[in-house]
Amino acid sequence: EYSDLNEIEFDSYMTSSPYRLLDCDHRILFPSQTPIRVLVTAADVLHSWTVPTMGIKADAVPGRLNQLTFFSDRSGMFFGQCSEICGSNHSFMPISVECIPSNKFGEFLMSMV
């Protein structure tokens, strides 16, 4: 969800790809060279999303709102996954983050409205 941006949101699911079960059908897009604040929660059970190459780990707890801040100094695709044993599909909960230049991020936002 891009909450400050007209409540743009989507669900993301794993796809079969050559990325070792790490790619999703919808990637989270962030602008590079920009401080980012992310709010995290869960609807059902504990989750803990980790993107090691970005130094990100966020706990998602039902009924609580957690926040994290980060800064990506480069564009690229980064992969991670749930690192909290949260149920039978735990090992199939990847996260794909794509950091893109600010001007491309602006174009993405305009295409979403």
Biopython code that builds the backbone (N, CA, C, O; Angstrom):
import numpy as np
from Bio.PDB.StructureBuilder import StructureBuilder

atoms = [
    (1, "GLU", "N", (0.851, -1.175, 0.000)),
    (1, "GLU", "CA", (0.000, 0.000, 0.000)),
    (1, "GLU", "C", (0.890, 1.229, 0.000)),
    (1, "GLU", "O", (1.822, 1.315, 0.799)),
    (2, "TYR", "N", (0.624, 2.162, -0.866)),
    (2, "TYR", "CA", (1.316, 3.446, -0.886)),
    (2, "TYR", "C", (0.368, 4.444, -0.234)),
    (2, "TYR", "O", (-0.318, 5.191, -0.932)),
    (3, "SER", "N", (0.320, 4.467, 1.112)),
    (3, "SER", "CA", (-0.749, 5.130, 1.850)),
    (3, "SER", "C", (-0.809, 6.636, 1.639)),
    (3, "SER", "O", (-1.900, 7.206, 1.647)),
    (4, "ASP", "N", (0.307, 7.287, 1.455)),
    (4, "ASP", "CA", (0.275, 8.725, 1.227)),
    (4, "ASP", "C", (-0.059, 9.048, -0.219)),
    (4, "ASP", "O", (-0.143, 10.220, -0.588)),
    (5, "LEU", "N", (-0.246, 8.045, -1.026)),
    (5, "LEU", "CA", (-0.433, 8.235, -2.455)),
    (5, "LEU", "C", (-1.762, 7.645, -2.912)),
    (5, "LEU", "O", (-1.789, 6.752, -3.758)),
    (6, "ASN", "N", (-2.855, 8.138, -2.357)),
    (6, "ASN", "CA", (-4.201, 7.732, -2.748)),
    (6, "ASN", "C", (-4.504, 6.260, -2.495)),
    (6, "ASN", "O", (-5.263, 5.650, -3.247)),
    (7, "GLU", "N", (-3.932, 5.694, -1.468)),
    (7, "GLU", "CA", (-4.219, 4.323, -1.053)),
    (7, "GLU", "C", (-4.068, 3.300, -2.166)),
    (7, "GLU", "O", (-4.952, 2.470, -2.376)),
    (8, "ILE", "N", (-2.972, 3.356, -2.865)),
    (8, "ILE", "CA", (-2.660, 2.339, -3.860)),
    (8, "ILE", "C", (-2.164, 1.111, -3.107)),
    (8, "ILE", "O", (-1.228, 1.206, -2.313)),
    (9, "GLU", "N", (-2.781, -0.034, -3.349)),
    (9, "GLU", "CA", (-2.353, -1.251, -2.668)),
    (9, "GLU", "C", (-2.570, -2.451, -3.573)),
    (9, "GLU", "O", (-3.339, -2.393, -4.533)),
    (10, "PHE", "N", (-1.874, -3.549, -3.250)),
    (10, "PHE", "CA", (-2.018, -4.778, -4.016)),
    (10, "PHE", "C", (-1.499, -5.935, -3.189)),
    (10, "PHE", "O", (-0.735, -5.743, -2.244)),
    (11, "ASP", "N", (-1.919, -7.141, -3.551)),
    (11, "ASP", "CA", (-1.376, -8.361, -2.960)),
    (11, "ASP", "C", (-0.324, -8.900, -3.909)),
    (11, "ASP", "O", (-0.395, -8.693, -5.120)),
    (12, "SER", "N", (0.640, -9.586, -3.353)),
    (12, "SER", "CA", (1.735, -10.120, -4.152)),
    (12, "SER", "C", (1.877, -11.608, -3.878)),
    (12, "SER", "O", (1.839, -12.046, -2.728)),
    (13, "TYR", "N", (2.042, -12.382, -4.947)),
    (13, "TYR", "CA", (2.167, -13.830, -4.815)),
    (13, "TYR", "C", (3.395, -14.331, -5.557)),
    (13, "TYR", "O", (3.835, -13.727, -6.535)),
    (14, "MET", "N", (3.938, -15.435, -5.084)),
    (14, "MET", "CA", (5.116, -16.027, -5.691)),
    (14, "MET", "C", (4.801, -16.525, -7.102)),
    (14, "MET", "O", (3.716, -17.042, -7.367)),
    (15, "THR", "N", (5.767, -16.359, -7.995)),
    (15, "THR", "CA", (5.641, -16.889, -9.352)),
    (15, "THR", "C", (6.704, -17.953, -9.566)),
    (15, "THR", "O", (7.714, -17.977, -8.863)),
    (16, "SER", "N", (6.483, -18.820, -10.521)),
    (16, "SER", "CA", (7.536, -19.781, -10.838)),
    (16, "SER", "C", (8.509, -19.071, -11.768)),
    (16, "SER", "O", (8.158, -18.698, -12.888)),
    (17, "SER", "N", (9.713, -18.895, -11.300)),
    (17, "SER", "CA", (10.728, -18.171, -12.064)),
    (17, "SER", "C", (12.094, -18.770, -11.749)),
    (17, "SER", "O", (12.220, -19.589, -10.839)),
    (18, "PRO", "N", (13.109, -18.365, -12.494)),
    (18, "PRO", "CA", (14.445, -18.902, -12.234)),
    (18, "PRO", "C", (15.115, -18.289, -10.999)),
    (18, "PRO", "O", (16.287, -18.567, -10.745)),
    (19, "TYR", "N", (14.407, -17.470, -10.232)),
    (19, "TYR", "CA", (14.999, -16.799, -9.080)),
    (19, "TYR", "C", (14.865, -17.588, -7.787)),
    (19, "TYR", "O", (14.729, -16.982, -6.724)),
    (20, "ARG", "N", (14.898, -18.894, -7.832)),
    (20, "ARG", "CA", (14.882, -19.757, -6.646)),
    (20, "ARG", "C", (13.710, -19.471, -5.716)),
    (20, "ARG", "O", (13.894, -19.321, -4.508)),
    (21, "LEU", "N", (12.517, -19.396, -6.272)),
    (21, "LEU", "CA", (11.292, -19.153, -5.505)),
    (21, "LEU", "C", (11.303, -17.807, -4.786)),
    (21, "LEU", "O", (10.685, -17.674, -3.729)),
    (22, "LEU", "N", (11.991, -16.809, -5.335)),
    (22, "LEU", "CA", (12.060, -15.508, -4.684)),
    (22, "LEU", "C", (11.324, -14.403, -5.429)),
    (22, "LEU", "O", (11.158, -13.312, -4.883)),
    (23, "ASP", "N", (10.879, -14.646, -6.658)),
    (23, "ASP", "CA", (10.234, -13.582, -7.420)),
    (23, "ASP", "C", (8.726, -13.590, -7.176)),
    (23, "ASP", "O", (8.134, -14.636, -6.906)),
    (24, "CYS", "N", (8.114, -12.410, -7.273)),
    (24, "CYS", "CA", (6.683, -12.226, -7.035)),
    (24, "CYS", "C", (6.010, -11.667, -8.278)),
    (24, "CYS", "O", (6.668, -11.148, -9.180)),
    (25, "ASP", "N", (4.687, -11.781, -8.309)),
    (25, "ASP", "CA", (3.956, -11.212, -9.439)),
    (25, "ASP", "C", (3.853, -9.690, -9.355)),
    (25, "ASP", "O", (3.697, -9.038, -10.388)),
    (26, "HIS", "N", (3.936, -9.113, -8.175)),
    (26, "HIS", "CA", (3.964, -7.660, -7.988)),
    (26, "HIS", "C", (5.140, -7.315, -7.079)),
    (26, "HIS", "O", (5.193, -7.743, -5.926)),
    (27, "ARG", "N", (6.061, -6.553, -7.598)),
    (27, "ARG", "CA", (7.197, -6.119, -6.782)),
    (27, "ARG", "C", (6.848, -4.815, -6.070)),
    (27, "ARG", "O", (6.052, -4.017, -6.565)),
    (28, "ILE", "N", (7.449, -4.614, -4.914)),
    (28, "ILE", "CA", (7.319, -3.329, -4.236)),
    (28, "ILE", "C", (8.308, -2.390, -4.896)),
    (28, "ILE", "O", (9.492, -2.708, -5.007)),
    (29, "LEU", "N", (7.832, -1.242, -5.331)),
    (29, "LEU", "CA", (8.699, -0.252, -5.974)),
    (29, "LEU", "C", (8.977, 0.888, -5.013)),
    (29, "LEU", "O", (8.064, 1.409, -4.372)),
    (30, "PHE", "N", (10.248, 1.275, -4.917)),
    (30, "PHE", "CA", (10.669, 2.419, -4.118)),
    (30, "PHE", "C", (11.597, 3.279, -4.953)),
    (30, "PHE", "O", (12.317, 2.766, -5.810)),
    (31, "PRO", "N", (11.589, 4.585, -4.713)),
    (31, "PRO", "CA", (12.573, 5.429, -5.400)),
    (31, "PRO", "C", (13.935, 5.283, -4.723)),
    (31, "PRO", "O", (14.018, 5.230, -3.496)),
    (32, "SER", "N", (14.992, 5.219, -5.513)),
    (32, "SER", "CA", (16.337, 5.195, -4.930)),
    (32, "SER", "C", (16.739, 6.626, -4.582)),
    (32, "SER", "O", (16.128, 7.585, -5.054)),
    (33, "GLN", "N", (17.754, 6.756, -3.767)),
    (33, "GLN", "CA", (18.279, 8.057, -3.333)),
    (33, "GLN", "C", (17.232, 8.882, -2.585)),
    (33, "GLN", "O", (17.271, 10.112, -2.624)),
    (34, "THR", "N", (16.297, 8.213, -1.905)),
    (34, "THR", "CA", (15.222, 8.889, -1.175)),
    (34, "THR", "C", (14.992, 8.155, 0.144)),
    (34, "THR", "O", (14.888, 6.928, 0.146)),
    (35, "PRO", "N", (14.910, 8.877, 1.271)),
    (35, "PRO", "CA", (14.578, 8.203, 2.530)),
    (35, "PRO", "C", (13.166, 7.605, 2.449)),
    (35, "PRO", "O", (12.234, 8.269, 1.993)),
    (36, "ILE", "N", (13.016, 6.366, 2.887)),
    (36, "ILE", "CA", (11.745, 5.648, 2.801)),
    (36, "ILE", "C", (11.294, 5.249, 4.201)),
    (36, "ILE", "O", (12.097, 4.782, 5.009)),
    (37, "ARG", "N", (10.013, 5.433, 4.483)),
    (37, "ARG", "CA", (9.405, 4.969, 5.732)),
    (37, "ARG", "C", (8.314, 3.976, 5.364)),
    (37, "ARG", "O", (7.447, 4.275, 4.544)),
    (38, "VAL", "N", (8.357, 2.797, 5.970)),
    (38, "VAL", "CA", (7.397, 1.738, 5.680)),
    (38, "VAL", "C", (6.673, 1.363, 6.969)),
    (38, "VAL", "O", (7.301, 1.180, 8.012)),
    (39, "LEU", "N", (5.342, 1.249, 6.890)),
    (39, "LEU", "CA", (4.534, 0.783, 8.009)),
    (39, "LEU", "C", (4.165, -0.670, 7.749)),
    (39, "LEU", "O", (3.755, -1.026, 6.644)),
    (40, "VAL", "N", (4.311, -1.508, 8.774)),
    (40, "VAL", "CA", (4.126, -2.952, 8.608)),
    (40, "VAL", "C", (3.163, -3.476, 9.672)),
    (40, "VAL", "O", (3.262, -3.113, 10.844)),
    (41, "THR", "N", (2.235, -4.330, 9.250)),
    (41, "THR", "CA", (1.357, -5.040, 10.173)),
    (41, "THR", "C", (0.988, -6.379, 9.534)),
    (41, "THR", "O", (1.369, -6.654, 8.396)),
    (42, "ALA", "N", (0.256, -7.197, 10.257)),
    (42, "ALA", "CA", (-0.191, -8.489, 9.726)),
    (42, "ALA", "C", (-1.666, -8.663, 10.047)),
    (42, "ALA", "O", (-2.168, -8.104, 11.022)),
    (43, "ALA", "N", (-2.348, -9.430, 9.234)),
    (43, "ALA", "CA", (-3.773, -9.666, 9.444)),
    (43, "ALA", "C", (-4.048, -10.973, 10.172)),
    (43, "ALA", "O", (-5.110, -11.132, 10.774)),
    (44, "ASP", "N", (-3.100, -11.917, 10.125)),
    (44, "ASP", "CA", (-3.405, -13.243, 10.644)),
    (44, "ASP", "C", (-2.426, -13.725, 11.708)),
    (44, "ASP", "O", (-2.821, -13.912, 12.859)),
    (45, "VAL", "N", (-1.175, -13.929, 11.358)),
    (45, "VAL", "CA", (-0.161, -14.457, 12.278)),
    (45, "VAL", "C", (1.096, -13.598, 12.195)),
    (45, "VAL", "O", (1.179, -12.686, 11.372)),
    (46, "LEU", "N", (2.066, -13.890, 13.047)),
    (46, "LEU", "CA", (3.340, -13.172, 12.999)),
    (46, "LEU", "C", (4.065, -13.447, 11.690)),
    (46, "LEU", "O", (4.118, -14.585, 11.224)),
    (47, "HIS", "N", (4.617, -12.408, 11.109)),
    (47, "HIS", "CA", (5.483, -12.526, 9.946)),
    (47, "HIS", "C", (6.717, -11.684, 10.241)),
    (47, "HIS", "O", (6.676, -10.801, 11.098)),
    (48, "SER", "N", (7.785, -11.942, 9.556)),
    (48, "SER", "CA", (8.990, -11.135, 9.697)),
    (48, "SER", "C", (9.666, -11.088, 8.339)),
    (48, "SER", "O", (10.280, -12.065, 7.908)),
    (49, "TRP", "N", (9.553, -9.961, 7.670)),
    (49, "TRP", "CA", (10.075, -9.827, 6.311)),
    (49, "TRP", "C", (11.509, -9.361, 6.341)),
    (49, "TRP", "O", (11.842, -8.400, 7.034)),
    (50, "THR", "N", (12.358, -10.033, 5.597)),
    (50, "THR", "CA", (13.784, -9.746, 5.572)),
    (50, "THR", "C", (14.254, -9.582, 4.131)),
    (50, "THR", "O", (13.964, -10.415, 3.272)),
    (51, "VAL", "N", (14.980, -8.498, 3.880)),
    (51, "VAL", "CA", (15.663, -8.289, 2.601)),
    (51, "VAL", "C", (17.131, -8.059, 2.966)),
    (51, "VAL", "O", (17.539, -6.915, 3.168)),
    (52, "PRO", "N", (17.930, -9.126, 3.054)),
    (52, "PRO", "CA", (19.288, -9.036, 3.590)),
    (52, "PRO", "C", (20.203, -8.047, 2.877)),
    (52, "PRO", "O", (20.961, -7.337, 3.538)),
    (53, "THR", "N", (20.154, -7.981, 1.549)),
    (53, "THR", "CA", (21.083, -7.101, 0.836)),
    (53, "THR", "C", (20.786, -5.625, 1.065)),
    (53, "THR", "O", (21.630, -4.776, 0.777)),
    (54, "MET", "N", (19.597, -5.307, 1.579)),
    (54, "MET", "CA", (19.266, -3.922, 1.907)),
    (54, "MET", "C", (19.376, -3.657, 3.405)),
    (54, "MET", "O", (19.206, -2.523, 3.851)),
    (55, "GLY", "N", (19.660, -4.698, 4.179)),
    (55, "GLY", "CA", (19.758, -4.535, 5.624)),
    (55, "GLY", "C", (18.410, -4.289, 6.281)),
    (55, "GLY", "O", (18.325, -3.572, 7.278)),
    (56, "ILE", "N", (17.350, -4.882, 5.725)),
    (56, "ILE", "CA", (15.995, -4.656, 6.222)),
    (56, "ILE", "C", (15.459, -5.925, 6.871)),
    (56, "ILE", "O", (15.567, -7.015, 6.310)),
    (57, "LYS", "N", (14.876, -5.771, 8.064)),
    (57, "LYS", "CA", (14.118, -6.842, 8.709)),
    (57, "LYS", "C", (12.987, -6.169, 9.464)),
    (57, "LYS", "O", (13.226, -5.324, 10.326)),
    (58, "ALA", "N", (11.756, -6.541, 9.143)),
    (58, "ALA", "CA", (10.590, -5.913, 9.760)),
    (58, "ALA", "C", (9.651, -6.975, 10.303)),
    (58, "ALA", "O", (9.242, -7.878, 9.574)),
    (59, "ASP", "N", (9.308, -6.871, 11.578)),
    (59, "ASP", "CA", (8.355, -7.787, 12.185)),
    (59, "ASP", "C", (6.943, -7.274, 11.946)),
    (59, "ASP", "O", (6.654, -6.100, 12.181)),
    (60, "ALA", "N", (6.067, -8.153, 11.481)),
    (60, "ALA", "CA", (4.660, -7.827, 11.256)),
    (60, "ALA", "C", (3.836, -8.594, 12.282)),
    (60, "ALA", "O", (3.789, -9.824, 12.260)),
    (61, "VAL", "N", (3.185, -7.857, 13.181)),
    (61, "VAL", "CA", (2.441, -8.448, 14.285)),
    (61, "VAL", "C", (0.966, -8.061, 14.150)),
    (61, "VAL", "O", (0.657, -6.879, 14.004)),
    (62, "PRO", "N", (0.057, -9.029, 14.197)),
    (62, "PRO", "CA", (-1.366, -8.689, 14.103)),
    (62, "PRO", "C", (-1.780, -7.713, 15.206)),
    (62, "PRO", "O", (-1.434, -7.896, 16.373)),
    (63, "GLY", "N", (-2.519, -6.686, 14.823)),
    (63, "GLY", "CA", (-3.003, -5.710, 15.793)),
    (63, "GLY", "C", (-2.000, -4.642, 16.182)),
    (63, "GLY", "O", (-2.332, -3.759, 16.972)),
    (64, "ARG", "N", (-0.792, -4.690, 15.658)),
    (64, "ARG", "CA", (0.227, -3.688, 15.973)),
    (64, "ARG", "C", (0.768, -3.106, 14.686)),
    (64, "ARG", "O", (0.758, -3.759, 13.643)),
    (65, "LEU", "N", (1.235, -1.885, 14.764)),
    (65, "LEU", "CA", (1.806, -1.208, 13.615)),
    (65, "LEU", "C", (3.286, -0.978, 13.887)),
    (65, "LEU", "O", (3.647, -0.326, 14.867)),
    (66, "ASN", "N", (4.128, -1.503, 13.037)),
    (66, "ASN", "CA", (5.575, -1.359, 13.167)),
    (66, "ASN", "C", (6.056, -0.476, 12.020)),
    (66, "ASN", "O", (5.437, -0.443, 10.957)),
    (67, "GLN", "N", (7.144, 0.230, 12.231)),
    (67, "GLN", "CA", (7.680, 1.063, 11.158)),
    (67, "GLN", "C", (9.173, 0.842, 11.023)),
    (67, "GLN", "O", (9.860, 0.506, 11.988)),
    (68, "LEU", "N", (9.661, 1.036, 9.811)),
    (68, "LEU", "CA", (11.092, 0.993, 9.583)),
    (68, "LEU", "C", (11.429, 2.052, 8.553)),
    (68, "LEU", "O", (10.593, 2.434, 7.734)),
    (69, "THR", "N", (12.644, 2.513, 8.606)),
    (69, "THR", "CA", (13.119, 3.493, 7.633)),
    (69, "THR", "C", (14.382, 2.943, 6.994)),
    (69, "THR", "O", (15.165, 2.240, 7.632)),
    (70, "PHE", "N", (14.565, 3.272, 5.730)),
    (70, "PHE", "CA", (15.784, 2.859, 5.043)),
    (70, "PHE", "C", (16.054, 3.803, 3.892)),
    (70, "PHE", "O", (15.213, 4.624, 3.527)),
    (71, "PHE", "N", (17.228, 3.674, 3.334)),
    (71, "PHE", "CA", (17.675, 4.515, 2.227)),
    (71, "PHE", "C", (18.442, 3.619, 1.265)),
    (71, "PHE", "O", (19.424, 2.987, 1.655)),
    (72, "SER", "N", (18.007, 3.559, 0.018)),
    (72, "SER", "CA", (18.724, 2.774, -0.982)),
    (72, "SER", "C", (19.558, 3.725, -1.827)),
    (72, "SER", "O", (19.018, 4.597, -2.508)),
    (73, "ASP", "N", (20.853, 3.558, -1.782)),
    (73, "ASP", "CA", (21.727, 4.461, -2.538)),
    (73, "ASP", "C", (21.935, 4.007, -3.977)),
    (73, "ASP", "O", (22.682, 4.638, -4.725)),
    (74, "ARG", "N", (21.276, 2.908, -4.374)),
    (74, "ARG", "CA", (21.417, 2.443, -5.753)),
    (74, "ARG", "C", (20.116, 1.812, -6.231)),
    (74, "ARG", "O", (19.306, 1.328, -5.442)),
    (75, "SER", "N", (19.947, 1.833, -7.530)),
    (75, "SER", "CA", (18.790, 1.177, -8.139)),
    (75, "SER", "C", (19.087, -0.307, -8.295)),
    (75, "SER", "O", (20.248, -0.712, -8.350)),
    (76, "GLY", "N", (18.039, -1.114, -8.365)),
    (76, "GLY", "CA", (18.221, -2.548, -8.568)),
    (76, "GLY", "C", (17.077, -3.344, -7.993)),
    (76, "GLY", "O", (16.141, -2.790, -7.415)),
    (77, "MET", "N", (17.162, -4.665, -8.159)),
    (77, "MET", "CA", (16.173, -5.574, -7.598)),
    (77, "MET", "C", (16.794, -6.309, -6.421)),
    (77, "MET", "O", (17.943, -6.748, -6.472)),
    (78, "PHE", "N", (16.004, -6.431, -5.359)),
    (78, "PHE", "CA", (16.473, -7.061, -4.137)),
    (78, "PHE", "C", (15.428, -8.082, -3.699)),
    (78, "PHE", "O", (14.227, -7.822, -3.773)),
    (79, "PHE", "N", (15.889, -9.235, -3.248)),
    (79, "PHE", "CA", (14.981, -10.323, -2.895)),
    (79, "PHE", "C", (15.139, -10.702, -1.431)),
    (79, "PHE", "O", (16.233, -10.635, -0.869)),
    (80, "GLY", "N", (14.038, -11.097, -0.829)),
    (80, "GLY", "CA", (14.042, -11.565, 0.546)),
    (80, "GLY", "C", (12.865, -12.496, 0.754)),
    (80, "GLY", "O", (12.214, -12.918, -0.201)),
    (81, "GLN", "N", (12.597, -12.814, 2.019)),
    (81, "GLN", "CA", (11.472, -13.696, 2.303)),
    (81, "GLN", "C", (11.077, -13.590, 3.759)),
    (81, "GLN", "O", (11.738, -12.917, 4.549)),
    (82, "CYS", "N", (9.996, -14.259, 4.106)),
    (82, "CYS", "CA", (9.531, -14.278, 5.484)),
    (82, "CYS", "C", (10.530, -15.093, 6.309)),
    (82, "CYS", "O", (10.905, -16.202, 5.928)),
    (83, "SER", "N", (10.950, -14.534, 7.433)),
    (83, "SER", "CA", (11.933, -15.229, 8.264)),
    (83, "SER", "C", (11.344, -15.646, 9.610)),
    (83, "SER", "O", (12.087, -15.950, 10.544)),
    (84, "GLU", "N", (10.034, -15.662, 9.715)),
    (84, "GLU", "CA", (9.335, -16.119, 10.915)),
    (84, "GLU", "C", (8.481, -17.315, 10.505)),
    (84, "GLU", "O", (7.684, -17.212, 9.572)),
    (85, "ILE", "N", (8.634, -18.438, 11.185)),
    (85, "ILE", "CA", (7.826, -19.605, 10.832)),
    (85, "ILE", "C", (6.373, -19.277, 11.175)),
    (85, "ILE", "O", (5.994, -19.201, 12.343)),
    (86, "CYS", "N", (5.575, -19.087, 10.128)),
    (86, "CYS", "CA", (4.232, -18.530, 10.298)),
    (86, "CYS", "C", (3.127, -19.461, 9.817)),
    (86, "CYS", "O", (1.955, -19.089, 9.854)),
    (87, "GLY", "N", (3.469, -20.644, 9.374)),
    (87, "GLY", "CA", (2.443, -21.566, 8.905)),
    (87, "GLY", "C", (2.967, -22.470, 7.813)),
    (87, "GLY", "O", (4.162, -22.493, 7.519)),
    (88, "SER", "N", (2.055, -23.213, 7.220)),
    (88, "SER", "CA", (2.459, -24.231, 6.251)),
    (88, "SER", "C", (3.073, -23.648, 4.984)),
    (88, "SER", "O", (3.888, -24.316, 4.348)),
    (89, "ASN", "N", (2.718, -22.447, 4.600)),
    (89, "ASN", "CA", (3.279, -21.840, 3.387)),
    (89, "ASN", "C", (4.403, -20.856, 3.683)),
    (89, "ASN", "O", (4.739, -20.024, 2.840)),
    (90, "HIS", "N", (4.978, -20.944, 4.858)),
    (90, "HIS", "CA", (6.040, -20.022, 5.265)),
    (90, "HIS", "C", (7.177, -19.946, 4.249)),
    (90, "HIS", "O", (7.662, -18.861, 3.930)),
    (91, "SER", "N", (7.591, -21.088, 3.751)),
    (91, "SER", "CA", (8.741, -21.098, 2.835)),
    (91, "SER", "C", (8.388, -20.584, 1.442)),
    (91, "SER", "O", (9.262, -20.500, 0.579)),
    (92, "PHE", "N", (7.132, -20.244, 1.211)),
    (92, "PHE", "CA", (6.705, -19.723, -0.088)),
    (92, "PHE", "C", (6.198, -18.290, 0.031)),
    (92, "PHE", "O", (5.245, -17.913, -0.652)),
    (93, "MET", "N", (6.825, -17.490, 0.889)),
    (93, "MET", "CA", (6.436, -16.091, 1.071)),
    (93, "MET", "C", (7.615, -15.182, 0.763)),
    (93, "MET", "O", (8.234, -14.633, 1.675)),
    (94, "PRO", "N", (7.926, -15.021, -0.508)),
    (94, "PRO", "CA", (9.046, -14.150, -0.877)),
    (94, "PRO", "C", (8.626, -12.683, -0.909)),
    (94, "PRO", "O", (7.439, -12.357, -0.890)),
    (95, "ILE", "N", (9.622, -11.817, -0.957)),
    (95, "ILE", "CA", (9.385, -10.390, -1.152)),
    (95, "ILE", "C", (10.386, -9.909, -2.196)),
    (95, "ILE", "O", (11.572, -10.232, -2.129)),
    (96, "SER", "N", (9.903, -9.145, -3.148)),
    (96, "SER", "CA", (10.753, -8.586, -4.202)),
    (96, "SER", "C", (10.650, -7.072, -4.132)),
    (96, "SER", "O", (9.559, -6.509, -4.229)),
    (97, "VAL", "N", (11.781, -6.422, -3.966)),
    (97, "VAL", "CA", (11.845, -4.963, -3.887)),
    (97, "VAL", "C", (12.623, -4.460, -5.091)),
    (97, "VAL", "O", (13.706, -4.958, -5.398)),
    (98, "GLU", "N", (12.065, -3.480, -5.761)),
    (98, "GLU", "CA", (12.762, -2.868, -6.892)),
    (98, "GLU", "C", (12.930, -1.385, -6.602)),
    (98, "GLU", "O", (11.950, -0.658, -6.442)),
    (99, "CYS", "N", (14.171, -0.946, -6.537)),
    (99, "CYS", "CA", (14.479, 0.472, -6.348)),
    (99, "CYS", "C", (14.776, 1.067, -7.717)),
    (99, "CYS", "O", (15.630, 0.574, -8.454)),
    (100, "ILE", "N", (14.060, 2.129, -8.042)),
    (100, "ILE", "CA", (14.189, 2.751, -9.359)),
    (100, "ILE", "C", (14.475, 4.237, -9.181)),
    (100, "ILE", "O", (14.177, 4.791, -8.123)),
    (101, "PRO", "N", (15.046, 4.901, -10.190)),
    (101, "PRO", "CA", (15.302, 6.342, -10.090)),
    (101, "PRO", "C", (14.005, 7.116, -9.806)),
    (101, "PRO", "O", (12.918, 6.682, -10.188)),
    (102, "SER", "N", (14.133, 8.249, -9.140)),
    (102, "SER", "CA", (12.969, 9.034, -8.723)),
    (102, "SER", "C", (12.057, 9.412, -9.883)),
    (102, "SER", "O", (10.835, 9.374, -9.744)),
    (103, "ASN", "N", (12.635, 9.778, -11.026)),
    (103, "ASN", "CA", (11.785, 10.166, -12.156)),
    (103, "ASN", "C", (10.958, 8.981, -12.663)),
    (103, "ASN", "O", (9.801, 9.160, -13.045)),
    (104, "LYS", "N", (11.530, 7.782, -12.671)),
    (104, "LYS", "CA", (10.784, 6.581, -13.076)),
    (104, "LYS", "C", (9.701, 6.241, -12.044)),
    (104, "LYS", "O", (8.624, 5.763, -12.398)),
    (105, "PHE", "N", (10.004, 6.494, -10.760)),
    (105, "PHE", "CA", (9.013, 6.257, -9.715)),
    (105, "PHE", "C", (7.826, 7.203, -9.896)),
    (105, "PHE", "O", (6.678, 6.799, -9.712)),
    (106, "GLY", "N", (8.094, 8.448, -10.254)),
    (106, "GLY", "CA", (7.017, 9.398, -10.534)),
    (106, "GLY", "C", (6.138, 8.931, -11.678)),
    (106, "GLY", "O", (4.916, 9.065, -11.620)),
    (107, "GLU", "N", (6.752, 8.381, -12.721)),
    (107, "GLU", "CA", (5.983, 7.841, -13.848)),
    (107, "GLU", "C", (5.119, 6.661, -13.399)),
    (107, "GLU", "O", (3.971, 6.529, -13.825)),
    (108, "PHE", "N", (5.674, 5.805, -12.537)),
    (108, "PHE", "CA", (4.917, 4.673, -12.002)),
    (108, "PHE", "C", (3.694, 5.166, -11.232)),
    (108, "PHE", "O", (2.598, 4.633, -11.407)),
    (109, "LEU", "N", (3.872, 6.178, -10.382)),
    (109, "LEU", "CA", (2.751, 6.699, -9.604)),
    (109, "LEU", "C", (1.668, 7.280, -10.505)),
    (109, "LEU", "O", (0.478, 7.084, -10.256)),
    (110, "MET", "N", (2.072, 7.982, -11.535)),
    (110, "MET", "CA", (1.092, 8.566, -12.458)),
    (110, "MET", "C", (0.315, 7.473, -13.194)),
    (110, "MET", "O", (-0.856, 7.664, -13.523)),
    (111, "SER", "N", (0.949, 6.341, -13.452)),
    (111, "SER", "CA", (0.254, 5.253, -14.144)),
    (111, "SER", "C", (-0.738, 4.541, -13.230)),
    (111, "SER", "O", (-1.641, 3.860, -13.717)),
    (112, "MET", "N", (-0.586, 4.686, -11.910)),
    (112, "MET", "CA", (-1.457, 4.001, -10.958)),
    (112, "MET", "C", (-2.752, 4.762, -10.691)),
    (112, "MET", "O", (-3.702, 4.177, -10.170)),
    (113, "VAL", "N", (-2.816, 6.042, -11.031)),
    (113, "VAL", "CA", (-4.027, 6.831, -10.746)),
    (113, "VAL", "C", (-4.934, 6.919, -11.938)),
    (113, "VAL", "O", (-5.991, 7.545, -11.865)),
]
sb = StructureBuilder()
sb.init_structure("model")
sb.init_model(0)
sb.init_chain("A")
sb.init_seg("    ")
for serial, (resi, resn, name, xyz) in enumerate(atoms, 1):
    if name == "N":
        sb.init_residue(resn, " ", resi, " ")
    sb.init_atom(name, np.array(xyz, "f"), 0.0, 1.0, " ", f" {name:<3s}", serial, name[0])
structure = sb.get_structure()
